[in-house]
Every structure is written in structure tokens, then in C-alpha cells.
Amino acid sequence: MIPRFALADGFEISRVIKGGWHLAGDHGIIDPLQAQRDMASFVQTGITTFDCADIYTGVEALIGAFRQAYPDLARHVQVNTKFVPDLSNLATMTGRDVEAIIDRSLLRLGMEQLDNVQFHWWDFSQPRYVEIALELDRLRRAGKIGRIGVTNFDVGHLHEICAAGVPIVSHQVQYSLLDDRPNHGMVAFCRAHGIKLFCYGTVAGGFLSERWLSKAEPAAGITNRSLIKYKLIIDDFGGWPLFQRLLAALQGVAVRHGTDIATVASRAILDRDQVAAVIVGATSATHLTAHEQIGSLKLDGEDFAEIEAVTRLRRGPGGDIYELERDRTGRHGRIMKYELNKLPEKTTNTA
């Protein structure tokens, strides 16, 4: 039911990836043992690739505990983690610092080699991202890292890293029917350089679902940081009325195929050029059946035409990958957290 993709040198992933951000806080209380049982359910379903990060507080350790508790299933799991230095450390980070962070991820995950490390850099005015990417490549050649990816890079800065000889295999980007910024040059760049896309935000934190169909625009009171983030994208897309038109179009497609809006929204992105996988954020296995349907759903020309009739009316968001979020004084950048490596390690989180 879950299709697979050979990413690089025989490294095969599931085309639906289990996201880890929702296990890191801001989304309610997490029971570590139940989270491990849920991971087992995902793997048994065929969703064998997990996404996490060094800054997702407790999540690497949680996956490591799952690997220890379910060794037979763990052998089938691929882990895409991230290397995200704190904003305050960008100017002073050394090769030794990079290796210490990678060693910490290896220890947390209980792995001898990290499958795929996705590199994020908060501030391009600190011009050391190529130097640090080369340090990651040194660790790849030393055997601590299997493959190197990036996340949230724009075209120009990703070009610099590739030109320096760092072998980038993947790029994790925000990509949805609401947010098509990868089409502003990144898809073409990745096609030319053999880089595949891992896509997060395909259901916009749950906004692309029946729950919001025909509902009034929330005027205030959104406390979930994920919903705050994606409500800003809806505003840029064209506002609540256009968003409701998109939901209605997606519902029509979903009814024809006997599925739901979120599944259609994710499948539509999975079918895009250069997309290897979509990431589903989940705090539990509650929606696992729907996640399975992402792999089996086949959209046709009529489906895409109905969706395109709405999305072609979009007004934004504009710019390159993560350009809006990178402006720390802007609407999108103000809600980001930049010093998460400093948070205490834990495996049970509260909002």
C-alpha cells in the first residue's frame, strides 16, 4: 500500500514519511511508551521512514527507545534527522562542534551511522554555511553520516553548497496546494542536480481537512503554533474565502475517490515533479488508515483540473523557499524558535 523510493546508493525510503515535530511539544502531552507503540504500527503498515531533528526536543531519544524496544522492526526503519545549529552559535561553530552534535544524534538514536542528515542554517548573513556543510561531508566520508540533505535552503545558497562539492541527495521543503514556493526555481534546480524533495506542510497543520470546511475564519485564539504558522500561509494564499473554495474542490475530489480532503491534498503533492515523499505529522496512529490511502490514491486529469481552477487564483505566498520565515522581524519569522538546542532533554512533553 505504501510505495517506496530509491533515494541514493540503494537507500530506499517509504514515500510517506512519519514526521516527528508533533512529538516535540506544543501539541499536548506525549506518552513515550504509546508513542513507541504507534511507531511500531507505522512500520508494520509500511511507513518505515521517520523524520526528526536534533532540535525536536526528545524525539531522537524517543526513536532510539523505539529502536531498542522493537529491534526486529527497527531493522526496517530509515531515519532522516536534521542538523540545526542554534542561531547564536552560527558565527563561532567549529568542526569539533559539528561532530559533537552529530555524535549526540548517534547516541540518542542508538545508531552507528546516521542515515540522512538534513542541514538547516538560520541566517545567511552568517556566511559559514558552506564551511559547515563541508564539515558534514567530512563526517560522511568518515562513516558517521550516510547521506547529506538540506532543509529550507533557497536556490542561491543551495547552489553554493553543491558547487563546493557537497553531495546533496534531498531537500526538505514546505510544499502544499496552499504554498507553491518550490515552483519558484527550486524544483528546476533540484531536477538539474538530482536532488529529491521531502515535503512537509502538505495538509497545512490540519487546515486542509473536513474540520475547516464551511467554517468561519478563526478571528483569534489560535494557540497551536502549527496552526498559527499555516494560517499565515492561508492569508498569503488569498485569504479565507479562497481557502474555502479550495476545500470545497478537494472535498469533491475526495468524495469521488472515497477518501478525505487531507489524503487528496497530500497525494496531489506526492505526484509533483521531484517529490520523493510527503511527511505526515502525527502524534498517534489515529489517522494511519488515511495515511495508507495516500500511497494507493490515483488522481486523474479531472481531479487536477478542479484543484487547479482554484489554486491558479492564488496571490501568494511569494519568494523563494523559506524566504518569508527567514525574516525574523516579519509575520512568519516572529513565531519561529531559534535556540532549541538549549532546551533540556526529555521524552515526555507538554504544550
Secondary structure, DSSP 8 states (H G I E B T S, - for coil): ---EEEEETTEEEESEEEE-GGGSSSS----HHHHHHHHHHHHHHT--EEE--TTSTTHHHHHHHHHHH-HHHHTT-EEEEEE---GGGTTT--HHHHHHHHHHHHHHHT-SSBSEEEE--S-TTS--HHHHHHHHHHHHHHTSBS-EEEES--HHHHHHHHHTT--EEEEEEE--SS--GGGTTHHHHHHHHT-EEEEE-TTGGGTSSGGGTT-----S----HHHHHHHHHHHHHT-HHHHHHHHHHHHHHHHHHTS-HHHHHHHHHHTSTTEEEEEEE-SSSTTHHHHHHHHH----HHHHHHHHHHHTT-----SSTTHHHH-TTSTTGGG----GGGS---SS---
